[in-house]
Amino acid sequence: MRREVFLGFLVTKLLHGAGERTSSARILRLAQELGETISREQGVDDGGTAGDDGWDFGRRLADVKRQLGGECRVVDAAGREVRLELSRCPFQEVIAGAPCLCLVTAGVFGAMGSLRWGYGAVELEQTMAQGAATCRVRVAGRPLPRSGTVLQFARPGAPQGIPRPMVPGGGLRGILQRWEENLLRWLLRGGEDAVIEALPPGLRCRVEHPCRVLVLAPGRQAGVGWLRRGRGAVRRLVPQALTAAVDGRLAVVVPAAGEAEGGLLANALQRAAPAGFWRVGVGGPAGRWSELAASYRQALAALAVGTGLDEDAPLWFDHLGVHRLLHYLEEVPQAVLAAQQMLAPLEEYDRRHTAGLVRTIQAYLDHQGRAGEAARELFIHPTTLRYRLRRAQTLGGFDLGRYEDRLWLLLCLRLHRTSPS
């Protein structure tokens, strides 16, 4: 997806997610941060000590707009005042439906002016959002009369006294990366179709080919820098992938290629780190952006349900078989309650006598009823294991000789393990 589309989509979401005044303030803060960062990169935050050549500063402002995908030229400049004309907006596809996007220009120019001159004022003399053929912007290093849309950016104290904004990666690229991550987090948490359908045609973000979500979670041997290492592995293997850190994990959106090709990618990602460093959960395909949330939840479910399975291989939600039921049962409160009630007598006995009945049943089922293997895993004698199983059957009222009871116990144990306590 093009960066312009990402940014436009994100800002449009901000407009939907809060009132007009609140959204305007949020957009303006982002734009100011962008302007301050660009100013420091270009070395124009000198408070005017390098001279007040308005033409030079105007050309810098126009260059910023061109970097963001717009077309801009300096119309007039004198001392601490510059007038610019924009013939193309970076948000050209959506500007008619979102006039608050003009605050991006105002915030960037105003912040750069305040860092250049110690004070910055921006007047939007005319805008394409209001139907004009071009935008005309006036930037000054002094207060302007509030005759129209005027924003004032006063900055007390010495210019070098303002700390540099903490932007991941630094500079414009870092800010764009952070905005992309914010958008992806919103999509993964359930971007509503109603909001997406309401966007202008250029921003109806349908994926031409299905995508799927992979989730990297820290493994048993994860180190402090596992997240940074995971991003690097993704960039090497799938440069076009979209990534976002969500709740201590790394979400990755990749094309949903055929299963064989997707398996190669997931396996390569799993092998990109030592065993136990991270685990990879793979969700199902999503044919549209609003379906990414479901794929993300499936990848999380694969990681949760797959606990205890082969953690050094990717965990595909589509390959979990009967364990996929747990993903849906977790959404049913009655199923969670039934699992808790089933295991309650055994857990109570374990608390009182440190008998390990629940762990014993789990090992017995994991080894498909082979008592010798289960006993070796638990480091106990097979006779002790059989005694524990008889005690558990008496307390729980089930029969391990019946297939239905074994299946029900397996589901209860898995559901109890993955559900919140």
N, C-alpha and C positions, 0 to 999 in steps of 0.2 A: 504494500500500500504506500502511496506517495506521502511524504511528510506533511504536505499542505493539507491533504485530506484528513490525516490523523489530527492535526492541530485544529482544523475547522470542526471536526466531529467532537473533539474534546470540549471546545469552547461552547459549541451548541448544547452539549450535555449539561454544562454548567448553567446555561440559561434555563434549561428545563428543570434542573435540580433545586433551584432556589428562586427567591423573589428577584425582581429586576434589580433592585438596589443592591442586594447582597451579591448577586452574580457580577454586577459591574465592579464592585469593590474587589472581588477575587481576581477578575481578569486584570484589573488595573495593577494589583500587587504583582502578579506574574509578569506583566509587561515592564513594570519598573525594575524588577530584578533582572530581566533580560537586558534592559537599557544600561543598568549599572555595570553588568558584566561586560557588555560590548565596549563600553567607555573605557574600562580598565584595560581591556585587551588592545584597544587602539591608542591608549595613552592620552586620552583627552580629558582625564579627570584631574586637571591641573589648576582649576579655579581661575583660568584665564591668564595665568602667569606667562604662558607661552605666546601671548598675543590674542587679540580679539578679531581675527580675520573671519568675518562672517561667511565669506564664500568658501573658505577651507572647511569650516565646520558644517556648512550646508552640504558640501560634497560628501562629507562623512555620513551625514544623515541619509542622503540619497543612496549611498552605497549599502547601508544597512537594509533599506527597503529592497534593493536588488538582490541581496543575499537571501532574503526571505521569499523571493519569487515575485516581487512587484516591479513596477516601472515608475521611476521618480526622477525629477529634475529640479534644480534650483532656479526659481523665478527671479528672486531679488535677495540681496543681502547687504547689510550695512551695520558695522559694529556688532552689537549684541542682538541682532534681530535677523531672522532668516525666513523667507517665504518659499514653500515648496509646492509642487504640483505632482499628484500621483495619477497616472493614466491607467494603471492596472494595480489592483489590490491583491495581496497574497491570498486573501479569502474571497477571490472573485466569484466563486461558485455559490457562495452562501451569503454574501454581504447584504443582498436585498432583503433577506429574511432575518438578519441578525445585526441591527445597527450598533449594538454594544461592541461589536468587533472593532469599531473605530477606536475604542479605548486602548487597543493594542498599540496602534500608531501613537496615540497621545501619550501613553505611559512610557513607551520606549524613547520617544523624542524628548519628553519632559524630563525623564531621569537623566538622559545624556546632557541636556541643557543645564540641569542643576549641578551636575558634576563638573561641567565645563566652566560655568560662570558663577557657581555658588547659589544660583536661583534659576528656576526655569518655569516659563509659562507657555502653554500651548493653546492656540485658538483653532478650532475646526471651522474654517470660514465656509466651506461647502463640502459635502460628502456624497459619494456614490450611493451610500446607504439611504440617503434622502432623495435620490433620483437624479443627482447631478451627473454630468458626463465624466467629470474628473473630481478628485479631491484636492482642496487647497488648504494647506496647513501653515500656520504662522507660529514660529518658535522664537521666544525672546528671553533675554536674561534679566528682565525687569517685570514688575506686575503689569498686567494688561487689563483694561476696563472690561467688566463682565457684560459685554453687549450681546454675546452669543454663547456658543459652547466653548468655554474657557476653563482650563485646568491649570492650577498653580502648583509648582513643585518647589517649595522652599526647603533648603537644607541648612540647618544651623551648624555652626562650628566649621573647623577647617576641612577641606575636601578629603585630605588623607586620613581624617579621623574616622571615616565610615569603614567598618570591616567589610571585606570582600564576601559576597554571598557564598554560602557553602553549596556548590553545585556539583553533583557527581560527574566526574570526567572533566569538569571545567569548561567554561565558555558556552558558546551558543549550542554546540553539539550536545553538551551535557544537559542543558535545559530542554532541548527537544527530546532527548532520550527520556527524561523524567516525565514530560507531558505524555509521551507515548505509553509509558508504564502506567500512568494514572488511568488512561483510557482503557488499556488492556485489563487492569484490575476491575474496572467497572463492568466490562463485558463479561469477565469470568464470574462475577457475582450476580449476573442476571440482567443484561441489557434488554430492556423491554422492546418487543416488536413495535408497539404503538409509537414509541419515541423514534425508533429507527425509521419506520415508514413515514414519519412526519418530516424527515429531513428532505432537503432539496435533492433532485435526481442525482447530482454529482456525488452526493455523500451517502447514498443508499448502499451501504457496504456489504454487498453480497460477494461471497467468495466464488470465483469462477470455477475453481476446483475445490472439492471438500478439504477441510482442514481437520486436525485433531489436536488435542492438548496432551502433552507429556508433562509430568510433574516429577522433579528431582527433589528427594527428601534426604536429609542427612542419615547416614547409616551408622553402624556400630563403631566404625573407625574414623568417623568424620572429624576433620580438624577445624580450626578456627576459620580458615580461608576456603572452606568447601564451596561456598556460594560463588565467590569470585572465580574459583577454578571451574565450577559448573558453567558459568557464563562463557568462559573462554572456550570450553569444549564445544558448546553449542555453536558459537561463532565459527569455529573451525569446520564443524561438520555440516551445519546448515546456516550459511551466512544470511539468508533471507528470513530466518525465523524471528518471531517476536517473543520477547521475554519480559517477565515481570516477577519481582520478589513478592510473594503473597504469604503472609502468616508463617514466615520462617522456611518457606520452600521456594523453589524456582519453577514457575509455570512457563512452558514453552509451547508456542503455537507453530505447527509445521504442516506442510501439505500432507493430506491423507492419501499417500500413494498406495499402490497395491500392497497387500499384506506382506508379500515377500520382501519388497523394497522397504516397507515400514519396519519390518522385523530387523532388517540389516541396520537401519538407522538406530533403532532402539538398542540393539545389541552393541553397536559401536559406541553409543553414548554410555552404556553400562560399563564397557571395557575401557573407557577413557580415564578411569581412576582405579586405584587398587581395590581389591575385594573388600566389601564392607564400608567403602568410603561414602557412597550414596546409593540410593535405591531409585528405580525408575518405574513410575506408574503410567500406564498408557490408556487414555480414554477412547471412546468410540468416535467415529467420524461426525463432523458437523458441516452441513451444507450451507449454512448461513451464519452470520456473526452472532445472531441472538441465540444460536444453539451451542456456542462455545461453552456457556455455563454448564450445560448438561455434560459435555465431554470432560470438563474440568472436574465435576463431581464424580464422574466415573473413574477418572485417574486417581482421585483421592480414595475412592472406595477400593480400588485395586490394591493400593498401598496398605489400607487398613485391613481388608479381608485377607490379603496375602501375607500378613504377618505370620511367621512360622513356616511359610512355604520357602521355596528357593529364593533367598533374598539377593543372590548374586546374579539373577537373571531378571530381565524386565517383566513386570507384572501387568499383563493385558487384561483389562476388564472383560473383553470379549472371550477370553480363554479361561475364565474362572469357573465355568461350568455351574454346578449347583451352588457354589459359593456366591454367585451373582444374586441369589435370592436375598442374601444378607443386606445387600445395598438397598433393596426395596423394603425388607422387613424393618430396617432401622427407622424408616419413616412411619411405621405403624406402632403407636405407643402400646397397644395391647400385646404385640409380639414381644417387645422389650420386657414388659411386665411379666409375661408368661415365662420368659427365660429366667428372669430373676427369681420367680417363685419356684421354678423347677430346681434351681441350684441352691436355694436358700438353706434347706436342711443340711446339705453337704458342707456348705461354707460355715455354717454355725458349728457343726461337729469339728471341722478343721480348726476353727478359732479356739475351741475348748481343749482339744486334744492334740493339736499339731499333727494331724493324721495324714494330711496330704491327699485326701480322697479325690478332690477336683483335679489335681495335677495327675493323679494316677489314671483316672478315666480318660483324660485328654491324651496321655501317652498311649494308652491301650487303643483308643480309636485312631490316633495318628498312625499306628503300626498295624491297622486293619485287623485287630484282635490277636496279633502274635504276642503272646504273653512274655516269651523269652526276650524278644527285642525290646519291648516296653520296660521290662525289669532292668535290662542293661542300661537303658537311657536314664532310669531313675536311680541306678546304683543300689538296687535292693534285690533280695532273693525272689525268684518266681513264686514261692509259697507266700511270701509277704504280699506280693502284688495280688494274688488270688484272694487272700483274706480281705484286703482293702476293697476289692471289687464286690465281694459278697456283702460287706458292711454297707457299701454305697447303695447297692440294689435294695437292701432292706430299708435304709433311711429314705431313699428317693422313690421307692415304689415302682421301679422299672425293671425290665428284664433284658440284659445285654445279649441274650440269645435271640431276641426278636429284632428283625431288621428295622421295623418302624421305630422302636425305642432307640436303637443306635443312631438312626438318622436324626431323630428329634433331639437327642443329647448332643450330637455334633453341631446342629444348628444353634442350640442354646448356648453351648460353650463359645462358639464363634461370635454369636451376637452379643453375648455378655462381655467378650473381650474387646469388641470394637465400639460398643456403645459407651457414652460418657457415664461415669459413676454418679 
